[in-house]
Amino acid sequence: MALIEGFRIQNYRSLRDIAMGRIGTITKFQNADSLTPLTAVIGKNGSGKSSLFDAFGFLS
């Protein structure tokens, strides 16, 4: 099974520039830990949690 180790989203809806997990092409995040099979996204109302998951739908 393939796992997503990390991702970065720029300028999508309310998300300006976020990165989570390990991203190989960006030196700042090369040494970050990979995402685990269960990752929780927590935040205030209107902070972009739904936009984060909509971005995955956009890519699929």
VMD Tcl script that draws the C-alpha trace (Angstrom):
set ca {
  {0.00 0.00 0.00}
  {1.31 3.44 -0.88}
  {1.53 6.06 1.87}
  {1.66 9.82 1.59}
  {4.78 10.94 3.43}
  {4.09 14.65 3.15}
  {2.52 17.36 1.05}
  {2.56 21.08 0.45}
  {-0.34 23.28 -0.65}
  {0.05 26.83 -1.91}
  {-2.71 29.28 -2.83}
  {-5.67 26.92 -2.73}
  {-8.84 28.50 -1.36}
  {-8.04 29.74 2.18}
  {-4.67 27.94 2.33}
  {-1.78 30.23 1.37}
  {1.26 28.05 2.12}
  {1.16 24.95 4.31}
  {3.38 21.89 4.49}
  {2.96 18.69 6.48}
  {5.35 15.75 6.80}
  {8.41 15.01 4.69}
  {8.79 16.79 1.37}
  {11.88 15.77 -0.61}
  {12.33 18.75 -2.91}
  {12.21 21.43 -0.22}
  {15.37 21.46 1.90}
  {13.57 23.00 4.89}
  {11.33 19.91 5.21}
  {13.69 17.11 4.10}
  {14.44 16.04 7.68}
  {10.84 16.25 8.90}
  {9.09 13.10 10.08}
  {6.80 11.35 7.61}
  {3.06 11.45 8.20}
  {1.73 8.49 10.16}
  {-1.08 6.25 8.86}
  {-3.43 8.18 11.16}
  {-2.99 11.95 11.14}
  {-5.42 14.27 12.93}
  {-6.06 17.80 11.67}
  {-7.23 20.13 14.42}
  {-8.00 23.85 14.20}
  {-10.48 26.65 14.77}
  {-13.57 27.16 12.63}
  {-12.72 28.71 9.28}
  {-9.03 27.83 9.48}
  {-8.99 25.65 6.34}
  {-9.43 22.08 7.58}
  {-12.05 21.29 4.91}
  {-9.97 23.04 2.24}
  {-7.10 20.72 3.11}
  {-9.21 17.66 2.30}
  {-10.80 19.35 -0.73}
  {-7.29 19.73 -2.15}
  {-6.94 15.93 -2.19}
  {-10.25 15.67 -4.05}
  {-9.02 18.28 -6.52}
  {-5.88 16.22 -7.19}
  {-7.77 12.97 -7.65}
}
mol new
graphics top color blue
foreach p $ca { graphics top sphere $p radius 0.5 }
foreach p [lrange $ca 0 end-1] q [lrange $ca 1 end] { graphics top cylinder $p $q radius 0.2 }
display resetview
